[in-house]
Amino acid sequence: MTYNVQIKVMPLKDLLDPQGKAVLGGLLNLGLKGVEEVRIGKHITLQIDADSEDAAKQVAEEASKKLLANPVMEFYEIEMIN
Amino acid sequence: MTYNVQIKVMPLKDLLDPQGKAVLGGLLNLGLKGVEEVRIGKHITLQIDADSEDAAKQVAEEASKKLLANPVMEFYEIEMIN
């Protein structure tokens, strides 16, 4: 069966996020009020063909560890959609 | 009050996603089996100070339209977290 998996990869909370800072500046320049912090990461969707939801989740976990997220700077969260 | 808002910005479904294609190739090279499609977008979290949840959502909507998403190539989804 085909499973849809979402992976969110975000910069670690303790680290500066220069891209987010730049976007925050842009939003304030555009006149948007109230925005206090912006953090930007990646949103990845995978379509995985696997025997079970658990197997699909394990593939997503391995993909995140091996390629998608850099644990020195980022954390990831996996969510099954269906 | 401070509201946390998540915005997911993804390439439109009808468009090619070269970054996703490259990552798919990388995953297959690493020996991961079963991955059929990869799409990559942005995941943005905003901290917004506003009077109500609706007001915060409206700021997020405006930010998405004016700066965060390019409607020619991307769609966005806003979700309140709390």
Backbone of each chain as nested JSON, in Angstrom:
{
  "chains": [
    {"id": "A", "residues": [
      {"number": 1, "name": "MET", "atoms": {"N": [0.828, -1.205, 0.0], "CA": [0.0, 0.0, 0.0], "C": [0.87, 1.266, 0.0]}},
      {"number": 2, "name": "THR", "atoms": {"N": [0.291, 2.337, -0.501], "CA": [1.059, 3.581, -0.534], "C": [0.68, 4.477, 0.65]}},
      {"number": 3, "name": "TYR", "atoms": {"N": [1.672, 4.912, 1.357], "CA": [1.441, 5.783, 2.504], "C": [2.003, 7.175, 2.229]}},
      {"number": 4, "name": "ASN", "atoms": {"N": [1.293, 8.166, 2.722], "CA": [1.791, 9.531, 2.617], "C": [2.365, 9.96, 3.955]}},
      {"number": 5, "name": "VAL", "atoms": {"N": [3.567, 10.434, 3.914], "CA": [4.249, 10.819, 5.143], "C": [4.708, 12.268, 5.017]}},
      {"number": 6, "name": "GLN", "atoms": {"N": [4.495, 13.032, 6.074], "CA": [4.983, 14.414, 6.118], "C": [6.165, 14.488, 7.056]}},
      {"number": 7, "name": "ILE", "atoms": {"N": [7.205, 15.15, 6.644], "CA": [8.329, 15.376, 7.546], "C": [8.597, 16.872, 7.636]}},
      {"number": 8, "name": "LYS", "atoms": {"N": [8.68, 17.319, 8.869], "CA": [8.957, 18.729, 9.123], "C": [10.384, 18.8, 9.625]}},
      {"number": 9, "name": "VAL", "atoms": {"N": [11.224, 19.578, 8.976], "CA": [12.62, 19.726, 9.408], "C": [12.841, 21.186, 9.767]}},
      {"number": 10, "name": "MET", "atoms": {"N": [13.113, 21.457, 11.037], "CA": [13.252, 22.847, 11.474], "C": [14.61, 23.072, 12.134]}},
      {"number": 11, "name": "PRO", "atoms": {"N": [15.111, 24.326, 12.078], "CA": [16.353, 24.628, 12.799], "C": [16.142, 24.433, 14.307]}},
      {"number": 12, "name": "LEU", "atoms": {"N": [17.143, 23.906, 14.979], "CA": [17.051, 23.692, 16.43], "C": [16.682, 24.998, 17.142]}},
      {"number": 13, "name": "LYS", "atoms": {"N": [15.913, 24.859, 18.224], "CA": [15.374, 26.06, 18.891], "C": [16.46, 26.986, 19.427]}},
      {"number": 14, "name": "ASP", "atoms": {"N": [17.612, 26.412, 19.803], "CA": [18.656, 27.237, 20.394], "C": [19.505, 27.963, 19.361]}},
      {"number": 15, "name": "LEU", "atoms": {"N": [19.317, 27.615, 18.098], "CA": [20.161, 28.203, 17.063], "C": [19.498, 29.414, 16.424]}},
      {"number": 16, "name": "LEU", "atoms": {"N": [20.329, 30.357, 16.001], "CA": [19.843, 31.471, 15.205], "C": [19.322, 30.945, 13.88]}},
      {"number": 17, "name": "ASP", "atoms": {"N": [18.313, 31.614, 13.332], "CA": [17.798, 31.236, 12.024], "C": [17.842, 32.482, 11.137]}},
      {"number": 18, "name": "PRO", "atoms": {"N": [18.979, 32.697, 10.445], "CA": [19.159, 33.946, 9.682], "C": [18.094, 34.144, 8.604]}},
      {"number": 19, "name": "GLN", "atoms": {"N": [17.642, 33.039, 7.983], "CA": [16.603, 33.154, 6.955], "C": [15.302, 33.679, 7.59]}},
      {"number": 20, "name": "GLY", "atoms": {"N": [14.983, 33.145, 8.758], "CA": [13.789, 33.614, 9.476], "C": [13.917, 35.084, 9.853]}},
      {"number": 21, "name": "LYS", "atoms": {"N": [15.099, 35.468, 10.323], "CA": [15.338, 36.877, 10.704], "C": [15.119, 37.793, 9.498]}},
      {"number": 22, "name": "ALA", "atoms": {"N": [15.616, 37.366, 8.326], "CA": [15.475, 38.176, 7.117], "C": [14.009, 38.332, 6.743]}},
      {"number": 23, "name": "VAL", "atoms": {"N": [13.262, 37.232, 6.843], "CA": [11.844, 37.282, 6.505], "C": [11.084, 38.149, 7.504]}},
      {"number": 24, "name": "LEU", "atoms": {"N": [11.471, 38.073, 8.779], "CA": [10.839, 38.927, 9.793], "C": [11.03, 40.391, 9.422]}},
      {"number": 25, "name": "GLY", "atoms": {"N": [12.262, 40.745, 9.024], "CA": [12.525, 42.119, 8.582], "C": [11.65, 42.496, 7.398]}},
      {"number": 26, "name": "GLY", "atoms": {"N": [11.533, 41.583, 6.455], "CA": [10.699, 41.84, 5.274], "C": [9.247, 42.075, 5.639]}},
      {"number": 27, "name": "LEU", "atoms": {"N": [8.727, 41.251, 6.547], "CA": [7.322, 41.396, 6.947], "C": [7.084, 42.738, 7.636]}},
      {"number": 28, "name": "LEU", "atoms": {"N": [8.035, 43.143, 8.495], "CA": [7.88, 44.428, 9.182], "C": [7.945, 45.581, 8.18]}},
      {"number": 29, "name": "ASN", "atoms": {"N": [8.842, 45.458, 7.203], "CA": [8.933, 46.477, 6.15], "C": [7.651, 46.584, 5.341]}},
      {"number": 30, "name": "LEU", "atoms": {"N": [6.963, 45.47, 5.2], "CA": [5.696, 45.481, 4.456], "C": [4.561, 46.061, 5.285]}},
      {"number": 31, "name": "GLY", "atoms": {"N": [4.842, 46.355, 6.545], "CA": [3.83, 46.978, 7.391], "C": [2.992, 45.997, 8.189]}},
      {"number": 32, "name": "LEU", "atoms": {"N": [3.354, 44.733, 8.203], "CA": [2.597, 43.771, 9.007], "C": [2.927, 43.944, 10.48]}},
      {"number": 33, "name": "LYS", "atoms": {"N": [1.885, 44.089, 11.272], "CA": [2.126, 44.335, 12.699], "C": [1.907, 43.064, 13.511]}},
      {"number": 34, "name": "GLY", "atoms": {"N": [2.683, 42.933, 14.56], "CA": [2.436, 41.853, 15.499], "C": [3.341, 40.652, 15.339]}},
      {"number": 35, "name": "VAL", "atoms": {"N": [4.026, 40.534, 14.205], "CA": [4.888, 39.366, 14.022], "C": [6.14, 39.532, 14.88]}},
      {"number": 36, "name": "GLU", "atoms": {"N": [6.408, 38.564, 15.746], "CA": [7.523, 38.688, 16.677], "C": [8.684, 37.784, 16.342]}},
      {"number": 37, "name": "GLU", "atoms": {"N": [8.354, 36.624, 15.791], "CA": [9.441, 35.707, 15.447], "C": [9.059, 34.892, 14.234]}},
      {"number": 38, "name": "VAL", "atoms": {"N": [10.047, 34.597, 13.411], "CA": [9.831, 33.755, 12.238], "C": [10.931, 32.704, 12.222]}},
      {"number": 39, "name": "ARG", "atoms": {"N": [10.556, 31.471, 12.038], "CA": [11.561, 30.419, 11.832], "C": [11.179, 29.649, 10.592]}},
      {"number": 40, "name": "ILE", "atoms": {"N": [12.169, 29.315, 9.8], "CA": [11.898, 28.68, 8.524], "C": [12.632, 27.361, 8.409]}},
      {"number": 41, "name": "GLY", "atoms": {"N": [11.904, 26.35, 8.038], "CA": [12.5, 25.035, 7.828], "C": [11.955, 24.424, 6.557]}},
      {"number": 42, "name": "LYS", "atoms": {"N": [12.09, 23.102, 6.458], "CA": [11.63, 22.412, 5.266], "C": [10.402, 21.58, 5.585]}},
      {"number": 43, "name": "HIS", "atoms": {"N": [9.533, 21.48, 4.607], "CA": [8.39, 20.585, 4.74], "C": [8.497, 19.584, 3.602]}},
      {"number": 44, "name": "ILE", "atoms": {"N": [8.617, 18.331, 3.945], "CA": [8.854, 17.304, 2.932], "C": [7.71, 16.301, 2.963]}},
      {"number": 45, "name": "THR", "atoms": {"N": [7.151, 15.99, 1.811], "CA": [6.161, 14.911, 1.774], "C": [6.745, 13.751, 0.978]}},
      {"number": 46, "name": "LEU", "atoms": {"N": [6.589, 12.562, 1.526], "CA": [7.067, 11.348, 0.867], "C": [5.871, 10.47, 0.554]}},
      {"number": 47, "name": "GLN", "atoms": {"N": [5.926, 9.811, -0.594], "CA": [4.974, 8.748, -0.898], "C": [5.754, 7.45, -0.815]}},
      {"number": 48, "name": "ILE", "atoms": {"N": [5.36, 6.612, 0.116], "CA": [6.134, 5.4, 0.37], "C": [5.267, 4.162, 0.164]}},
      {"number": 49, "name": "ASP", "atoms": {"N": [5.762, 3.243, -0.618], "CA": [5.078, 1.977, -0.819], "C": [5.629, 0.978, 0.196]}},
      {"number": 50, "name": "ALA", "atoms": {"N": [4.785, 0.514, 1.111], "CA": [5.264, -0.387, 2.165], "C": [4.138, -1.315, 2.585]}},
      {"number": 51, "name": "ASP", "atoms": {"N": [4.518, -2.359, 3.326], "CA": [3.528, -3.359, 3.733], "C": [2.623, -2.863, 4.856]}},
      {"number": 52, "name": "SER", "atoms": {"N": [3.164, -1.988, 5.694], "CA": [2.364, -1.519, 6.82], "C": [2.741, -0.074, 7.13]}},
      {"number": 53, "name": "GLU", "atoms": {"N": [1.903, 0.558, 7.946], "CA": [2.175, 1.94, 8.332], "C": [3.49, 2.028, 9.092]}},
      {"number": 54, "name": "ASP", "atoms": {"N": [3.726, 1.045, 9.938], "CA": [4.969, 1.047, 10.716], "C": [6.194, 0.962, 9.819]}},
      {"number": 55, "name": "ALA", "atoms": {"N": [6.099, 0.105, 8.79], "CA": [7.228, -0.04, 7.861], "C": [7.471, 1.276, 7.128]}},
      {"number": 56, "name": "ALA", "atoms": {"N": [6.392, 1.934, 6.712], "CA": [6.522, 3.218, 6.012], "C": [7.171, 4.254, 6.921]}},
      {"number": 57, "name": "LYS", "atoms": {"N": [6.739, 4.241, 8.19], "CA": [7.287, 5.206, 9.138], "C": [8.781, 4.975, 9.344]}},
      {"number": 58, "name": "GLN", "atoms": {"N": [9.154, 3.712, 9.348], "CA": [10.569, 3.396, 9.54], "C": [11.414, 3.883, 8.358]}},
      {"number": 59, "name": "VAL", "atoms": {"N": [10.88, 3.729, 7.145], "CA": [11.588, 4.243, 5.97], "C": [11.752, 5.763, 6.087]}},
      {"number": 60, "name": "ALA", "atoms": {"N": [10.684, 6.447, 6.516], "CA": [10.74, 7.911, 6.656], "C": [11.774, 8.307, 7.705]}},
      {"number": 61, "name": "GLU", "atoms": {"N": [11.81, 7.546, 8.796], "CA": [12.773, 7.798, 9.879], "C": [14.202, 7.667, 9.342]}},
      {"number": 62, "name": "GLU", "atoms": {"N": [14.433, 6.607, 8.577], "CA": [15.768, 6.369, 8.031], "C": [16.141, 7.477, 7.035]}},
      {"number": 63, "name": "ALA", "atoms": {"N": [15.176, 7.856, 6.193], "CA": [15.429, 8.921, 5.219], "C": [15.794, 10.223, 5.937]}},
      {"number": 64, "name": "SER", "atoms": {"N": [15.08, 10.524, 7.024], "CA": [15.355, 11.756, 7.768], "C": [16.752, 11.719, 8.347]}},
      {"number": 65, "name": "LYS", "atoms": {"N": [17.099, 10.591, 8.95], "CA": [18.414, 10.474, 9.599], "C": [19.549, 10.535, 8.586]}},
      {"number": 66, "name": "LYS", "atoms": {"N": [19.358, 9.831, 7.456], "CA": [20.472, 9.681, 6.514], "C": [20.624, 10.851, 5.557]}},
      {"number": 67, "name": "LEU", "atoms": {"N": [19.512, 11.53, 5.259], "CA": [19.627, 12.553, 4.209], "C": [18.891, 13.855, 4.484]}},
      {"number": 68, "name": "LEU", "atoms": {"N": [17.691, 13.76, 5.045], "CA": [16.845, 14.96, 5.031], "C": [17.199, 15.985, 6.096]}},
      {"number": 69, "name": "ALA", "atoms": {"N": [17.593, 15.506, 7.283], "CA": [17.862, 16.445, 8.367], "C": [19.321, 16.355, 8.799]}},
      {"number": 70, "name": "ASN", "atoms": {"N": [19.896, 17.484, 9.125], "CA": [21.246, 17.539, 9.674], "C": [21.125, 17.708, 11.193]}},
      {"number": 71, "name": "PRO", "atoms": {"N": [21.4, 16.657, 11.962], "CA": [21.114, 16.692, 13.403], "C": [21.921, 17.739, 14.167]}},
      {"number": 72, "name": "VAL", "atoms": {"N": [22.991, 18.239, 13.569], "CA": [23.777, 19.282, 14.237], "C": [22.992, 20.591, 14.294]}},
      {"number": 73, "name": "MET", "atoms": {"N": [22.163, 20.82, 13.279], "CA": [21.465, 22.099, 13.2], "C": [19.952, 21.988, 13.168]}},
      {"number": 74, "name": "GLU", "atoms": {"N": [19.452, 20.777, 12.965], "CA": [18.007, 20.65, 12.717], "C": [17.4, 19.497, 13.507]}},
      {"number": 75, "name": "PHE", "atoms": {"N": [16.099, 19.607, 13.761], "CA": [15.362, 18.447, 14.281], "C": [14.233, 18.151, 13.302]}},
      {"number": 76, "name": "TYR", "atoms": {"N": [13.708, 16.938, 13.394], "CA": [12.633, 16.591, 12.465], "C": [11.462, 15.949, 13.201]}},
      {"number": 77, "name": "GLU", "atoms": {"N": [10.299, 16.057, 12.589], "CA": [9.095, 15.416, 13.119], "C": [8.39, 14.72, 11.967]}},
      {"number": 78, "name": "ILE", "atoms": {"N": [8.029, 13.463, 12.198], "CA": [7.383, 12.681, 11.154], "C": [5.908, 12.527, 11.487]}},
      {"number": 79, "name": "GLU", "atoms": {"N": [5.065, 12.682, 10.474], "CA": [3.624, 12.531, 10.702], "C": [3.032, 11.734, 9.546]}},
      {"number": 80, "name": "MET", "atoms": {"N": [2.256, 10.724, 9.867], "CA": [1.595, 9.955, 8.816], "C": [0.299, 10.676, 8.444]}},
      {"number": 81, "name": "ILE", "atoms": {"N": [0.016, 10.783, 7.156], "CA": [-1.274, 11.334, 6.728], "C": [-2.039, 10.205, 6.064]}},
      {"number": 82, "name": "ASN", "atoms": {"N": [-3.294, 10.073, 6.361], "CA": [-4.112, 9.108, 5.614], "C": [-5.57, 9.239, 6.034]}}
    ]},
    {"id": "B", "residues": [
      {"number": 1, "name": "MET", "atoms": {"N": [-2.257, 38.737, 23.198], "CA": [-1.751, 37.384, 23.408], "C": [-0.871, 36.953, 22.237]}},
      {"number": 2, "name": "THR", "atoms": {"N": [0.01, 36.016, 22.519], "CA": [0.892, 35.533, 21.457], "C": [0.368, 34.221, 20.878]}},
      {"number": 3, "name": "TYR", "atoms": {"N": [0.238, 34.195, 19.574], "CA": [-0.246, 32.984, 18.906], "C": [0.872, 32.38, 18.075]}},
      {"number": 4, "name": "ASN", "atoms": {"N": [0.893, 31.058, 18.044], "CA": [1.849, 30.353, 17.187], "C": [1.131, 29.864, 15.95]}},
      {"number": 5, "name": "VAL", "atoms": {"N": [1.663, 30.21, 14.823], "CA": [1.036, 29.845, 13.56], "C": [2.047, 29.061, 12.709]}},
      {"number": 6, "name": "GLN", "atoms": {"N": [1.58, 27.987, 12.104], "CA": [2.414, 27.225, 11.174], "C": [1.94, 27.479, 9.771]}},
      {"number": 7, "name": "ILE", "atoms": {"N": [2.852, 27.725, 8.864], "CA": [2.475, 27.855, 7.458], "C": [3.293, 26.86, 6.644]}},
      {"number": 8, "name": "LYS", "atoms": {"N": [2.571, 26.104, 5.838], "CA": [3.221, 25.119, 4.98], "C": [3.142, 25.681, 3.572]}},
      {"number": 9, "name": "VAL", "atoms": {"N": [4.259, 25.833, 2.903], "CA": [4.288, 26.343, 1.525], "C": [4.863, 25.252, 0.634]}},
      {"number": 10, "name": "MET", "atoms": {"N": [4.053, 24.725, -0.277], "CA": [4.496, 23.601, -1.109], "C": [4.367, 23.945, -2.585]}},
      {"number": 11, "name": "PRO", "atoms": {"N": [5.21, 23.311, -3.433], "CA": [5.053, 23.513, -4.881], "C": [3.696, 22.983, -5.337]}},
      {"number": 12, "name": "LEU", "atoms": {"N": [3.057, 23.674, -6.255], "CA": [1.756, 23.239, -6.774], "C": [1.832, 21.808, -7.288]}},
      {"number": 13, "name": "LYS", "atoms": {"N": [0.749, 21.075, -7.114], "CA": [0.771, 19.64, -7.442], "C": [1.075, 19.369, -8.913]}},
      {"number": 14, "name": "ASP", "atoms": {"N": [0.684, 20.285, -9.801], "CA": [0.882, 20.049, -11.23], "C": [2.296, 20.376, -11.696]}},
      {"number": 15, "name": "LEU", "atoms": {"N": [3.073, 21.009, -10.824], "CA": [4.414, 21.419, -11.255], "C": [5.463, 20.381, -10.885]}},
      {"number": 16, "name": "LEU", "atoms": {"N": [6.479, 20.288, -11.701], "CA": [7.648, 19.487, -11.352], "C": [8.316, 20.088, -10.125]}},
      {"number": 17, "name": "ASP", "atoms": {"N": [8.925, 19.236, -9.324], "CA": [9.664, 19.716, -8.164], "C": [11.079, 19.151, -8.251]}},
      {"number": 18, "name": "PRO", "atoms": {"N": [11.986, 19.884, -8.921], "CA": [13.331, 19.344, -9.168], "C": [14.087, 19.011, -7.883]}},
      {"number": 19, "name": "GLN", "atoms": {"N": [13.868, 19.806, -6.836], "CA": [14.548, 19.533, -5.565], "C": [14.084, 18.185, -5.002]}},
      {"number": 20, "name": "GLY", "atoms": {"N": [12.774, 17.958, -5.097], "CA": [12.227, 16.682, -4.641], "C": [12.766, 15.516, -5.462]}},
      {"number": 21, "name": "LYS", "atoms": {"N": [12.843, 15.721, -6.763], "CA": [13.371, 14.675, -7.648], "C": [14.807, 14.325, -7.272]}},
      {"number": 22, "name": "ALA", "atoms": {"N": [15.619, 15.352, -6.986], "CA": [17.013, 15.12, -6.615], "C": [17.095, 14.336, -5.306]}},
      {"number": 23, "name": "VAL", "atoms": {"N": [16.248, 14.7, -4.35], "CA": [16.265, 13.999, -3.065], "C": [15.792, 12.559, -3.239]}},
      {"number": 24, "name": "LEU", "atoms": {"N": [14.801, 12.352, -4.11], "CA": [14.343, 10.985, -4.39], "C": [15.503, 10.141, -4.914]}},
      {"number": 25, "name": "GLY", "atoms": {"N": [16.27, 10.71, -5.869], "CA": [17.446, 10.005, -6.38], "C": [18.435, 9.688, -5.271]}},
      {"number": 26, "name": "GLY", "atoms": {"N": [18.655, 10.645, -4.396], "CA": [19.578, 10.44, -3.281], "C": [19.12, 9.315, -2.366]}},
      {"number": 27, "name": "LEU", "atoms": {"N": [17.833, 9.285, -2.068], "CA": [17.306, 8.247, -1.173], "C": [17.461, 6.865, -1.803]}},
      {"number": 28, "name": "LEU", "atoms": {"N": [17.169, 6.77, -3.116], "CA": [17.31, 5.478, -3.791], "C": [18.778, 5.041, -3.801]}},
      {"number": 29, "name": "ASN", "atoms": {"N": [19.691, 5.985, -4.036], "CA": [21.123, 5.676, -3.994], "C": [21.558, 5.174, -2.627]}},
      {"number": 30, "name": "LEU", "atoms": {"N": [20.92, 5.684, -1.595], "CA": [21.265, 5.25, -0.242], "C": [20.685, 3.873, 0.067]}},
      {"number": 31, "name": "GLY", "atoms": {"N": [19.902, 3.348, -0.85], "CA": [19.368, 2.007, -0.657], "C": [18.006, 1.945, 0.018]}},
      {"number": 32, "name": "LEU", "atoms": {"N": [17.354, 3.101, 0.195], "CA": [16.015, 3.082, 0.795], "C": [15.002, 2.592, -0.218]}},
      {"number": 33, "name": "LYS", "atoms": {"N": [14.227, 1.618, 0.195], "CA": [13.27, 1.043, -0.741], "C": [11.868, 1.542, -0.481]}},
      {"number": 34, "name": "GLY", "atoms": {"N": [11.103, 1.672, -1.556], "CA": [9.687, 1.962, -1.392], "C": [9.325, 3.42, -1.589]}},
      {"number": 35, "name": "VAL", "atoms": {"N": [10.318, 4.325, -1.567], "CA": [9.983, 5.743, -1.735], "C": [9.648, 5.998, -3.2]}},
      {"number": 36, "name": "GLU", "atoms": {"N": [8.466, 6.552, -3.45], "CA": [8.012, 6.731, -4.827], "C": [8.013, 8.188, -5.267]}},
      {"number": 37, "name": "GLU", "atoms": {"N": [7.743, 9.052, -4.313], "CA": [7.726, 10.466, -4.677], "C": [8.16, 11.316, -3.5]}},
      {"number": 38, "name": "VAL", "atoms": {"N": [8.851, 12.388, -3.828], "CA": [9.282, 13.32, -2.79], "C": [8.937, 14.721, -3.27]}},
      {"number": 39, "name": "ARG", "atoms": {"N": [8.313, 15.493, -2.42], "CA": [8.097, 16.909, -2.737], "C": [8.593, 17.733, -1.563]}},
      {"number": 40, "name": "ILE", "atoms": {"N": [9.225, 18.831, -1.887], "CA": [9.847, 19.628, -0.833], "C": [9.355, 21.065, -0.877]}},
      {"number": 41, "name": "GLY", "atoms": {"N": [8.932, 21.534, 0.255], "CA": [8.491, 22.92, 0.368], "C": [9.064, 23.548, 1.618]}},
      {"number": 42, "name": "LYS", "atoms": {"N": [8.427, 24.639, 2.047], "CA": [8.913, 25.333, 3.23], "C": [7.937, 25.147, 4.383]}},
      {"number": 43, "name": "HIS", "atoms": {"N": [8.5, 25.097, 5.566], "CA": [7.662, 25.073, 6.759], "C": [8.039, 26.303, 7.577]}},
      {"number": 44, "name": "ILE", "atoms": {"N": [7.069, 27.176, 7.796], "CA": [7.371, 28.451, 8.454], "C": [6.555, 28.547, 9.729]}},
      {"number": 45, "name": "THR", "atoms": {"N": [7.194, 28.889, 10.829], "CA": [6.424, 29.14, 12.044], "C": [6.531, 30.622, 12.382]}},
      {"number": 46, "name": "LEU", "atoms": {"N": [5.385, 31.214, 12.691], "CA": [5.344, 32.62, 13.068], "C": [4.856, 32.736, 14.498]}},
      {"number": 47, "name": "GLN", "atoms": {"N": [5.439, 33.672, 15.232], "CA": [4.889, 34.033, 16.533], "C": [4.254, 35.396, 16.354]}},
      {"number": 48, "name": "ILE", "atoms": {"N": [2.933, 35.456, 16.559], "CA": [2.221, 36.691, 16.266], "C": [1.518, 37.195, 17.516]}},
      {"number": 49, "name": "ASP", "atoms": {"N": [1.739, 38.457, 17.823], "CA": [1.046, 39.081, 18.943], "C": [-0.208, 39.748, 18.411]}},
      {"number": 50, "name": "ALA", "atoms": {"N": [-1.391, 39.274, 18.841], "CA": [-2.64, 39.815, 18.308], "C": [-3.732, 39.717, 19.374]}},
      {"number": 51, "name": "ASP", "atoms": {"N": [-4.825, 40.415, 19.116], "CA": [-5.916, 40.452, 20.091], "C": [-6.718, 39.161, 20.108]}},
      {"number": 52, "name": "SER", "atoms": {"N": [-6.801, 38.506, 18.974], "CA": [-7.601, 37.291, 18.911], "C": [-6.973, 36.317, 17.93]}},
      {"number": 53, "name": "GLU", "atoms": {"N": [-7.434, 35.075, 17.992], "CA": [-6.912, 34.064, 17.087], "C": [-7.202, 34.456, 15.642]}},
      {"number": 54, "name": "ASP", "atoms": {"N": [-8.399, 34.996, 15.426], "CA": [-8.769, 35.393, 14.059], "C": [-7.844, 36.48, 13.521]}},
      {"number": 55, "name": "ALA", "atoms": {"N": [-7.515, 37.437, 14.391], "CA": [-6.624, 38.513, 13.961], "C": [-5.255, 37.953, 13.617]}},
      {"number": 56, "name": "ALA", "atoms": {"N": [-4.772, 37.016, 14.425], "CA": [-3.465, 36.407, 14.169], "C": [-3.485, 35.664, 12.842]}},
      {"number": 57, "name": "LYS", "atoms": {"N": [-4.594, 34.957, 12.608], "CA": [-4.694, 34.19, 11.369], "C": [-4.69, 35.117, 10.156]}},
      {"number": 58, "name": "GLN", "atoms": {"N": [-5.324, 36.266, 10.334], "CA": [-5.371, 37.214, 9.227], "C": [-3.978, 37.772, 8.906]}},
      {"number": 59, "name": "VAL", "atoms": {"N": [-3.197, 38.031, 9.956], "CA": [-1.826, 38.493, 9.734], "C": [-1.038, 37.425, 8.982]}},
      {"number": 60, "name": "ALA", "atoms": {"N": [-1.221, 36.167, 9.382], "CA": [-0.499, 35.063, 8.728], "C": [-0.907, 34.946, 7.259]}},
      {"number": 61, "name": "GLU", "atoms": {"N": [-2.201, 35.139, 7.017], "CA": [-2.723, 35.077, 5.653], "C": [-2.081, 36.168, 4.788]}},
      {"number": 62, "name": "GLU", "atoms": {"N": [-2.027, 37.367, 5.363], "CA": [-1.446, 38.492, 4.635], "C": [0.043, 38.259, 4.383]}},
      {"number": 63, "name": "ALA", "atoms": {"N": [0.742, 37.739, 5.398], "CA": [2.174, 37.46, 5.246], "C": [2.394, 36.439, 4.138]}},
      {"number": 64, "name": "SER", "atoms": {"N": [1.534, 35.417, 4.091], "CA": [1.688, 34.376, 3.071], "C": [1.491, 34.958, 1.687]}},
      {"number": 65, "name": "LYS", "atoms": {"N": [0.432, 35.786, 1.566], "CA": [0.119, 36.358, 0.252], "C": [1.189, 37.326, -0.211]}},
      {"number": 66, "name": "LYS", "atoms": {"N": [1.685, 38.159, 0.723], "CA": [2.576, 39.238, 0.317], "C": [4.026, 38.813, 0.194]}},
      {"number": 67, "name": "LEU", "atoms": {"N": [4.438, 37.809, 0.972], "CA": [5.871, 37.513, 0.981], "C": [6.231, 36.03, 0.955]}},
      {"number": 68, "name": "LEU", "atoms": {"N": [5.486, 35.208, 1.687], "CA": [5.993, 33.85, 1.924], "C": [5.775, 32.895, 0.764]}},
      {"number": 69, "name": "ALA", "atoms": {"N": [4.645, 33.029, 0.081], "CA": [4.346, 32.084, -0.991], "C": [4.235, 32.806, -2.323]}},
      {"number": 70, "name": "ASN", "atoms": {"N": [4.715, 32.163, -3.359], "CA": [4.582, 32.67, -4.718], "C": [3.439, 31.913, -5.387]}},
      {"number": 71, "name": "PRO", "atoms": {"N": [2.28, 32.553, -5.566], "CA": [1.086, 31.837, -6.026], "C": [1.217, 31.223, -7.419]}},
      {"number": 72, "name": "VAL", "atoms": {"N": [2.199, 31.69, -8.185], "CA": [2.401, 31.106, -9.518], "C": [2.935, 29.674, -9.404]}},
      {"number": 73, "name": "MET", "atoms": {"N": [3.71, 29.418, -8.351], "CA": [4.358, 28.111, -8.232], "C": [4.01, 27.371, -6.956]}},
      {"number": 74, "name": "GLU", "atoms": {"N": [3.384, 28.058, -5.999], "CA": [3.227, 27.438, -4.678], "C": [1.825, 27.648, -4.124]}},
      {"number": 75, "name": "PHE", "atoms": {"N": [1.417, 26.742, -3.248], "CA": [0.207, 26.982, -2.463], "C": [0.591, 26.94, -0.985]}},
      {"number": 76, "name": "TYR", "atoms": {"N": [-0.259, 27.536, -0.145], "CA": [0.076, 27.525, 1.281], "C": [-1.113, 27.074, 2.114]}},
      {"number": 77, "name": "GLU", "atoms": {"N": [-0.794, 26.563, 3.298], "CA": [-1.831, 26.167, 4.258], "C": [-1.446, 26.713, 5.616]}},
      {"number": 78, "name": "ILE", "atoms": {"N": [-2.4, 27.354, 6.262], "CA": [-2.126, 27.964, 7.568], "C": [-2.786, 27.139, 8.653]}},
      {"number": 79, "name": "GLU", "atoms": {"N": [-2.049, 26.917, 9.731], "CA": [-2.612, 26.155, 10.84], "C": [-2.238, 26.842, 12.146]}},
      {"number": 80, "name": "MET", "atoms": {"N": [-3.218, 27.025, 13.009], "CA": [-2.934, 27.621, 14.318], "C": [-2.497, 26.501, 15.264]}},
      {"number": 81, "name": "ILE", "atoms": {"N": [-1.448, 26.74, 16.05], "CA": [-1.073, 25.768, 17.078], "C": [-1.322, 26.437, 18.418]}},
      {"number": 82, "name": "ASN", "atoms": {"N": [-1.909, 25.702, 19.345], "CA": [-1.983, 26.253, 20.715], "C": [-2.542, 25.221, 21.663]}}
    ]}
  ]
}
